Amino acid sequence: MQWLMIFYITGMKGKIYDLTVDSHNYTPCPQVQLAEHAQRADYAQRADHAQQANHAQQANHAQQAEHSDINPKLERRCLMSITPCRNKWKSAMTDRERFNNQMHYKPVDRCFNMEFGYWKENYKEWSIFTDNNITSESEANIFFNFDRIETITGNVWMSPGFTEKIVEETATTFILINSDGLLAEVPKDGHNTIPHYIKSAIVTPENWRKCKEEHFRRDDPARIVDIMSLKAMHSDPRDYPLGVDCGSMIGKIRDMLTFEGLAYACFDYPDMVEDMVETCCLLVEDFLDQVLPHFSFDFACGWEDICFKNGPIVTVDFFKNVVMPRYKRISKKLHAHGIDLWYTDCDGDVRHILPYFLEGGINCLFPFEVNGCAHPAELLNEYGTQLRIMGGFDKIQLRDGKEAIKKYMESLVPLVKRGGYIPFCDHRCPPDVTPENYLYYLDLKEKMFGME
């Protein structure tokens, strides 16, 4: 990991997290808060999910003013006080009915209407946000009156995280230890950028043994889910789709080890990396065992940012032999509770590992970066109804103006018509897209994919 697609994630103890917020146990020191906000802004449910994802997570994922302790009822009242700037798309079905039908290639009244969010600079630079005091993704989703979708996530990563502290300061940056144990350099002004990772706290099997004992205990009381609070928030019958977050089997390990660190570790210490994957899987299974009996979920979600423009950062054999078997275990639990839709947030070119996503039970891609991979039609035509995609509207076209937006939107018509595809921006909308172009995009999407 929204009203009206409140892309909140509902977390442990009934707290509410925006999908731009990491779903793990995170308590930043005051000096680090601004820097860490920037560091996690692009991660998604995501934790990061969903919300998903937001996000995604989540993202997660996706992910910056961490773990708010705001009272959920107060938070909802604040969100519901926002006046939408546009009407909700006309409907003859509930959001839940529409989402399930669309993602299962069944007839719908119109397309499910959602977006993945915005860079934090948008909230400072877009007049439509500043003039209406819109400062977060959850507020923006209400403001634009999107369809509602929510995700329940758990404490399935480090608990507690590493203690954060600033170890050095330059004129423009902080050098800090972050919650994943990384020595990172981040800008003081908090602008949206990927940090410069200098070193991981975990390099050798001995480092991992100590970290696992201190931060990955399965019996940590903080991993216990407050089922009653969650049931009060997501009572039946409901009219919106509800997902369950299945965490990350390898993406968060990449975060913990760094890009280069994971690449080296797969060859230098393959047993250590496999034990990390197994640990992630066990934590997710423990969470699912707690929540699956109590909710009628419509989908599952996860976060695996392990690809870039040239493919995955691990070998295909490693993914097939180490990661995919854990997906199969999770998928077995999901299917036993009637969940047959599972998306994961993985940027970049996923084509090399997509067959093993599918074999493992992940049958939907999100938010599907076009320039890092391909036009969504390429994969949907190749894999047919075996695959679904959420996202895939090239953000570059949003920047390039109305003619480019219309041309690209028209290329998505056959995909929406066939089902199994929900169009929205293929990552968070950047600030170089003008509000005028974005509103045109929303208007055109309603005109082409809403009810007549």
BABA-829237 format. One line per field, with one value per residue (C-alpha): residue number from 1; residue in one letter; x negated, y, z negated. Coordinates in nm, 2 decimals. Example, Ala and Ser with C-alpha at 12.3 -4.5 7.8 and 13.67 -1.06 7.14 Angstrom:
sekol 1:2
lumke A:S
c1 -1.23:-1.37
c2 -0.45:-0.11
c3 -0.78:-0.71
This chain:
sekol 1:2:3:4:5:6:7:8:9:10:11:12:13:14:15:16:17:18:19:20:21:22:23:24:25:26:27:28:29:30:31:32:33:34:35:36:37:38:39:40:41:42:43:44:45:46:47:48:49:50:51:52:53:54:55:56:57:58:59:60:61:62:63:64:65:66:67:68:69:70:71:72:73:74:75:76:77:78:79:80:81:82:83:84:85:86:87:88:89:90:91:92:93:94:95:96:97:98:99:100:101:102:103:104:105:106:107:108:109:110:111:112:113:114:115:116:117:118:119:120:121:122:123:124:125:126:127:128:129:130:131:132:133:134:135:136:137:138:139:140:141:142:143:144:145:146:147:148:149:150:151:152:153:154:155:156:157:158:159:160:161:162:163:164:165:166:167:168:169:170:171:172:173:174:175:176:177:178:179:180:181:182:183:184:185:186:187:188:189:190:191:192:193:194:195:196:197:198:199:200:201:202:203:204:205:206:207:208:209:210:211:212:213:214:215:216:217:218:219:220:221:222:223:224:225:226:227:228:229:230:231:232:233:234:235:236:237:238:239:240:241:242:243:244:245:246:247:248:249:250:251:252:253:254:255:256:257:258:259:260:261:262:263:264:265:266:267:268:269:270:271:272:273:274:275:276:277:278:279:280:281:282:283:284:285:286:287:288:289:290:291:292:293:294:295:296:297:298:299:300:301:302:303:304:305:306:307:308:309:310:311:312:313:314:315:316:317:318:319:320:321:322:323:324:325:326:327:328:329:330:331:332:333:334:335:336:337:338:339:340:341:342:343:344:345:346:347:348:349:350:351:352:353:354:355:356:357:358:359:360:361:362:363:364:365:366:367:368:369:370:371:372:373:374:375:376:377:378:379:380:381:382:383:384:385:386:387:388:389:390:391:392:393:394:395:396:397:398:399:400:401:402:403:404:405:406:407:408:409:410:411:412:413:414:415:416:417:418:419:420:421:422:423:424:425:426:427:428:429:430:431:432:433:434:435:436:437:438:439:440:441:442:443:444:445:446:447:448:449:450:451:452
lumke M:Q:W:L:M:I:F:Y:I:T:G:M:K:G:K:I:Y:D:L:T:V:D:S:H:N:Y:T:P:C:P:Q:V:Q:L:A:E:H:A:Q:R:A:D:Y:A:Q:R:A:D:H:A:Q:Q:A:N:H:A:Q:Q:A:N:H:A:Q:Q:A:E:H:S:D:I:N:P:K:L:E:R:R:C:L:M:S:I:T:P:C:R:N:K:W:K:S:A:M:T:D:R:E:R:F:N:N:Q:M:H:Y:K:P:V:D:R:C:F:N:M:E:F:G:Y:W:K:E:N:Y:K:E:W:S:I:F:T:D:N:N:I:T:S:E:S:E:A:N:I:F:F:N:F:D:R:I:E:T:I:T:G:N:V:W:M:S:P:G:F:T:E:K:I:V:E:E:T:A:T:T:F:I:L:I:N:S:D:G:L:L:A:E:V:P:K:D:G:H:N:T:I:P:H:Y:I:K:S:A:I:V:T:P:E:N:W:R:K:C:K:E:E:H:F:R:R:D:D:P:A:R:I:V:D:I:M:S:L:K:A:M:H:S:D:P:R:D:Y:P:L:G:V:D:C:G:S:M:I:G:K:I:R:D:M:L:T:F:E:G:L:A:Y:A:C:F:D:Y:P:D:M:V:E:D:M:V:E:T:C:C:L:L:V:E:D:F:L:D:Q:V:L:P:H:F:S:F:D:F:A:C:G:W:E:D:I:C:F:K:N:G:P:I:V:T:V:D:F:F:K:N:V:V:M:P:R:Y:K:R:I:S:K:K:L:H:A:H:G:I:D:L:W:Y:T:D:C:D:G:D:V:R:H:I:L:P:Y:F:L:E:G:G:I:N:C:L:F:P:F:E:V:N:G:C:A:H:P:A:E:L:L:N:E:Y:G:T:Q:L:R:I:M:G:G:F:D:K:I:Q:L:R:D:G:K:E:A:I:K:K:Y:M:E:S:L:V:P:L:V:K:R:G:G:Y:I:P:F:C:D:H:R:C:P:P:D:V:T:P:E:N:Y:L:Y:Y:L:D:L:K:E:K:M:F:G:M:E
c1 0.00:0.81:1.12:1.25:0.99:0.83:0.50:0.43:0.28:0.43:0.16:0.08:0.28:0.54:0.32:0.36:0.07:0.06:-0.09:-0.38:-0.47:-0.69:-0.49:-0.76:-0.84:-1.01:-1.07:-1.30:-1.50:-1.39:-1.70:-1.65:-1.28:-1.31:-1.60:-1.43:-1.11:-1.29:-1.47:-1.16:-0.94:-0.98:-0.94:-0.59:-0.35:-0.40:-0.46:-0.49:-0.14:0.03:0.09:0.09:-0.04:0.02:-0.23:-0.31:-0.36:-0.50:-0.59:-0.57:-0.66:-0.67:-0.74:-0.84:-0.65:-0.67:-0.42:-0.18:-0.02:0.28:0.60:0.77:1.11:0.96:0.77:1.08:1.27:0.99:0.99:1.36:1.37:1.19:1.42:1.36:1.29:1.47:1.77:1.71:1.75:2.10:2.15:2.39:2.17:1.99:1.62:1.56:1.78:1.62:1.26:1.32:1.50:1.25:0.95:1.12:1.21:1.58:1.83:1.82:2.02:1.70:1.33:1.20:1.07:0.75:0.40:0.07:-0.01:-0.25:-0.60:-0.61:-0.72:-0.38:-0.22:-0.43:-0.43:-0.09:0.15:0.44:0.29:0.15:0.48:0.68:0.44:0.38:0.06:0.07:0.17:0.47:0.60:0.54:0.73:1.03:0.99:1.00:1.28:1.11:1.26:1.18:0.93:0.76:0.50:0.43:0.06:-0.15:-0.48:-0.67:-1.02:-1.27:-1.11:-1.25:-1.45:-1.80:-1.84:-1.87:-2.14:-2.33:-2.70:-2.82:-2.69:-2.80:-2.68:-2.41:-2.37:-2.33:-2.53:-2.31:-2.24:-1.89:-1.63:-1.76:-2.11:-2.25:-2.50:-2.33:-2.39:-2.07:-2.00:-1.92:-1.65:-1.45:-1.40:-1.28:-1.58:-1.73:-1.99:-2.35:-2.41:-2.76:-2.77:-2.54:-2.56:-2.52:-2.79:-2.89:-2.69:-2.79:-2.65:-2.33:-2.31:-2.33:-2.08:-1.83:-1.85:-1.79:-1.56:-1.37:-1.23:-0.91:-0.79:-0.82:-0.49:-0.48:-0.40:-0.06:0.23:0.52:0.79:1.08:0.96:0.92:1.26:1.41:1.25:1.34:1.67:1.89:2.07:1.83:1.84:1.47:1.19:0.97:0.63:0.37:0.01:-0.24:-0.55:-0.87:-1.08:-1.38:-1.32:-1.36:-1.67:-1.80:-1.73:-1.91:-2.22:-2.22:-2.21:-2.58:-2.58:-2.30:-2.48:-2.80:-2.62:-2.43:-2.77:-2.98:-2.72:-2.43:-2.32:-2.30:-2.08:-1.85:-1.81:-1.71:-1.45:-1.32:-1.30:-1.09:-0.87:-0.81:-0.72:-0.47:-0.32:-0.29:-0.10:0.13:0.21:0.34:0.55:0.67:0.94:1.10:1.14:1.28:0.99:1.02:0.66:0.30:0.02:-0.36:-0.67:-0.97:-1.17:-1.45:-1.46:-1.61:-1.60:-1.82:-1.64:-1.66:-1.95:-1.96:-2.02:-1.71:-1.83:-1.85:-1.50:-1.36:-1.53:-1.53:-1.25:-0.98:-0.94:-0.85:-0.59:-0.44:-0.41:-0.24:-0.02:0.10:0.23:0.39:0.57:0.69:0.88:1.02:0.76:0.65:0.53:0.18:0.00:-0.35:-0.52:-0.83:-0.98:-1.21:-1.21:-1.04:-1.02:-1.31:-1.15:-0.78:-0.74:-0.85:-0.63:-0.34:-0.45:-0.49:-0.13:-0.19:0.04:0.06:-0.21:-0.20:-0.25:-0.43:-0.69:-0.66:-1.00:-1.18:-0.99:-0.74:-0.39:-0.15:0.01:-0.31:-0.29:0.09:0.09:-0.18:-0.04:0.33:0.57:0.29:0.16:0.31:0.16:0.24:0.08:-0.12:-0.02:-0.36:-0.43:-0.64:-0.32:-0.16:-0.45:-0.44:-0.09:0.26:0.19:-0.06:0.18:0.47:0.26:0.13:0.48:0.62:0.35:0.50:0.86:0.83:0.67:0.94:1.20:1.07:1.03:0.75:0.61:0.66:0.49:0.31:-0.03:-0.31:-0.46:-0.41:-0.32:-0.63:-0.61:-0.72:-0.36:-0.15:0.18:0.35:0.21:0.30:0.66:0.69:0.56:0.82:1.10:1.00:0.97:1.33:1.46:1.30:1.34:1.63:2.00:2.17
c2 0.00:0.55:0.75:0.71:0.47:0.54:0.38:0.35:0.04:-0.10:-0.22:-0.38:-0.28:-0.12:0.17:0.34:0.40:0.59:0.36:0.60:0.48:0.18:-0.09:-0.19:-0.10:0.24:0.51:0.78:1.02:1.38:1.47:1.18:1.22:1.47:1.28:0.94:1.09:1.15:0.82:0.61:0.83:0.60:0.26:0.11:-0.19:-0.07:-0.20:-0.17:-0.17:-0.18:0.09:-0.03:0.03:0.20:-0.01:-0.09:-0.02:-0.10:0.00:0.02:0.01:0.36:0.50:0.87:1.02:0.68:0.50:0.76:0.70:0.92:0.79:0.60:0.75:1.10:1.04:0.92:1.23:1.45:1.28:1.28:1.66:1.70:1.82:1.63:1.85:1.61:1.37:1.00:0.82:0.70:0.35:0.06:-0.18:-0.14:-0.08:-0.43:-0.59:-0.39:-0.46:-0.84:-0.86:-0.65:-0.85:-1.18:-1.09:-1.05:-0.78:-0.45:-0.13:0.07:0.07:0.07:0.42:0.45:0.61:0.53:0.87:1.16:1.27:1.47:1.78:1.77:1.87:2.18:2.28:2.19:2.48:2.24:2.08:2.39:2.59:2.31:2.21:1.86:1.73:1.35:1.06:0.96:1.32:1.34:1.02:1.17:1.50:1.33:1.09:0.77:0.43:0.28:0.00:-0.10:-0.34:-0.50:-0.54:-0.69:-0.66:-0.89:-0.73:-0.61:-0.57:-0.35:-0.18:-0.06:0.25:0.55:0.80:1.07:0.99:1.28:1.60:1.80:2.14:1.97:1.61:1.38:1.06:0.83:0.48:0.40:0.15:-0.12:-0.09:0.10:0.38:0.62:0.98:1.18:1.54:1.78:1.95:1.63:1.65:1.33:1.12:0.77:0.79:0.72:0.39:0.37:0.04:-0.23:-0.35:-0.70:-0.84:-1.18:-1.48:-1.38:-1.03:-1.19:-1.44:-1.14:-0.93:-1.22:-1.28:-0.92:-0.80:-1.10:-1.29:-1.47:-1.46:-1.08:-0.97:-0.67:-0.92:-1.01:-0.88:-0.70:-0.88:-0.71:-0.36:-0.46:-0.62:-0.30:-0.11:-0.36:-0.50:-0.70:-0.64:-0.40:-0.23:-0.20:-0.45:-0.55:-0.70:-0.87:-0.78:-1.06:-0.86:-0.91:-1.23:-1.06:-0.69:-0.59:-0.80:-0.59:-0.28:-0.44:-0.55:-0.28:-0.35:-0.45:-0.62:-0.86:-0.93:-1.03:-1.22:-1.44:-1.57:-1.54:-1.66:-1.82:-2.01:-1.69:-1.52:-1.82:-1.81:-1.45:-1.54:-1.82:-1.59:-1.34:-1.62:-1.75:-1.40:-1.36:-1.71:-1.63:-1.31:-1.48:-1.75:-1.48:-1.29:-1.52:-1.70:-1.37:-1.17:-1.22:-1.08:-0.99:-0.99:-1.02:-0.78:-0.75:-0.55:-0.68:-0.40:-0.62:-0.53:-0.24:-0.16:-0.45:-0.72:-0.86:-0.79:-1.16:-1.44:-1.61:-1.94:-1.79:-1.65:-1.97:-2.20:-1.98:-1.72:-1.89:-2.19:-1.94:-1.78:-2.12:-2.17:-1.84:-1.89:-2.23:-2.04:-1.77:-2.02:-2.21:-1.90:-1.82:-1.56:-1.61:-1.26:-1.16:-0.85:-0.74:-0.40:-0.46:-0.18:-0.23:-0.51:-0.81:-1.02:-1.25:-1.36:-1.32:-1.69:-1.77:-1.50:-1.67:-2.02:-1.90:-1.76:-1.39:-1.32:-0.94:-0.67:-0.32:-0.04:-0.17:0.09:0.12:0.27:0.01:-0.28:-0.26:-0.14:-0.35:-0.49:-0.68:-0.89:-0.92:-1.04:-1.29:-1.44:-1.39:-1.43:-1.59:-1.23:-0.91:-0.56:-0.26:0.07:0.09:0.45:0.59:0.89:1.05:1.10:1.29:1.53:1.56:1.71:1.64:1.49:1.24:1.16:1.09:0.88:0.66:0.64:0.51:0.24:0.10:0.07:-0.29:-0.38:-0.23:-0.38:-0.73:-0.71:-0.80:-0.45:-0.13:0.18:0.44:0.62:0.37:0.50:0.81:1.11:1.34:1.72:1.79:1.69:2.01:2.01:2.10:1.79:1.57:1.69:1.64:1.28:1.22:1.37:1.17:0.85:0.90:0.98:0.67:0.42:0.55:0.48:0.63
c3 0.00:0.02:0.02:0.26:0.29:-0.04:0.01:-0.35:-0.48:-0.80:-1.02:-1.35:-1.65:-1.42:-1.32:-0.98:-0.75:-0.42:-0.15:-0.11:-0.46:-0.53:-0.71:-0.94:-1.30:-1.26:-1.52:-1.37:-1.58:-1.52:-1.33:-1.09:-1.02:-0.73:-0.57:-0.61:-0.46:-0.14:-0.15:-0.16:0.06:0.36:0.19:0.20:-0.07:-0.04:-0.21:-0.09:0.05:0.11:0.08:0.14:0.20:0.11:0.11:0.10:0.00:0.03:0.08:-0.11:-0.02:0.09:-0.20:-0.45:-0.74:-0.91:-1.13:-1.24:-1.57:-1.49:-1.62:-1.33:-1.39:-1.41:-1.09:-0.91:-1.03:-0.89:-0.56:-0.52:-0.57:-0.24:0.04:0.37:0.67:0.91:0.89:0.84:1.17:1.24:1.12:1.14:0.93:0.60:0.61:0.48:0.74:1.01:0.90:0.88:1.21:1.39:1.26:1.35:1.70:1.63:1.74:1.55:1.55:1.61:1.54:1.18:1.12:0.92:0.92:0.76:0.61:0.65:0.57:0.25:0.45:0.62:0.29:0.28:0.65:0.79:0.73:0.72:0.42:0.24:0.30:0.14:-0.14:0.01:-0.15:-0.12:0.11:-0.11:-0.09:0.28:0.34:0.16:0.35:0.69:0.58:0.68:0.61:0.28:0.22:-0.10:-0.23:-0.57:-0.63:-0.92:-1.09:-0.86:-0.85:-1.11:-1.45:-1.59:-1.32:-1.37:-1.59:-1.36:-1.42:-1.23:-1.22:-1.01:-0.86:-0.56:-0.43:-0.22:-0.35:-0.65:-0.68:-0.89:-0.99:-0.88:-1.01:-0.78:-0.91:-0.61:-0.62:-0.38:-0.26:-0.22:-0.13:-0.42:-0.23:-0.20:0.17:0.34:0.44:0.39:0.11:0.17:-0.02:-0.15:-0.35:-0.49:-0.85:-0.72:-0.50:-0.65:-0.78:-1.13:-1.08:-0.96:-1.26:-1.50:-1.30:-1.28:-1.66:-1.73:-1.46:-1.31:-1.60:-1.50:-1.87:-1.90:-2.06:-1.82:-1.54:-1.70:-1.50:-1.67:-1.49:-1.67:-1.58:-1.21:-1.20:-1.34:-1.06:-0.78:-0.88:-0.65:-0.43:-0.26:0.08:0.15:0.23:-0.06:-0.02:-0.24:-0.22:-0.16:-0.21:-0.03:0.03:0.18:0.24:-0.12:-0.14:0.14:-0.08:-0.37:-0.18:0.10:0.47:0.49:0.15:0.26:0.59:0.41:0.13:0.38:0.49:0.18:-0.08:0.10:-0.20:-0.40:-0.14:-0.12:-0.50:-0.47:-0.21:-0.43:-0.72:-0.52:-0.41:-0.76:-0.89:-0.61:-0.68:-1.05:-0.96:-0.71:-0.96:-1.19:-0.95:-0.67:-0.88:-0.98:-0.66:-0.31:-0.11:0.25:0.34:0.21:0.27:0.22:0.30:0.49:0.64:0.78:1.15:1.34:1.71:1.81:1.60:1.24:1.01:0.91:1.15:1.30:1.15:0.80:0.84:0.97:0.72:0.40:0.43:0.63:0.39:0.11:0.33:0.38:0.01:-0.03:0.27:0.12:-0.19:0.02:0.25:-0.06:-0.16:0.19:0.29:0.65:0.74:0.61:0.74:0.67:0.71:0.91:1.12:1.42:1.68:1.52:1.83:1.74:1.42:1.51:1.58:1.22:1.07:1.25:1.15:0.79:0.78:0.85:1.15:1.15:1.21:1.04:1.13:1.44:1.55:1.93:2.00:1.78:1.95:2.23:2.33:2.12:2.44:2.51:2.20:2.18:2.54:2.47:2.15:2.21:1.91:1.71:1.63:1.51:1.50:1.28:1.40:1.72:1.83:1.94:1.71:1.99:2.20:1.91:1.93:2.31:2.33:2.44:2.78:2.64:2.35:2.59:2.82:2.54:2.38:2.71:2.71:2.38:2.50:2.61:2.28:2.07:2.29:2.26:1.87:1.63:1.67:1.47:1.62:1.41:1.40:1.41:1.10:0.88:1.09:1.10:1.06:1.42:1.52:1.51:1.32:1.64:1.82:1.52:1.50:1.88:1.83:1.55:1.76:2.07:1.87:1.74:2.09:2.24:1.96:1.75:1.79:2.10
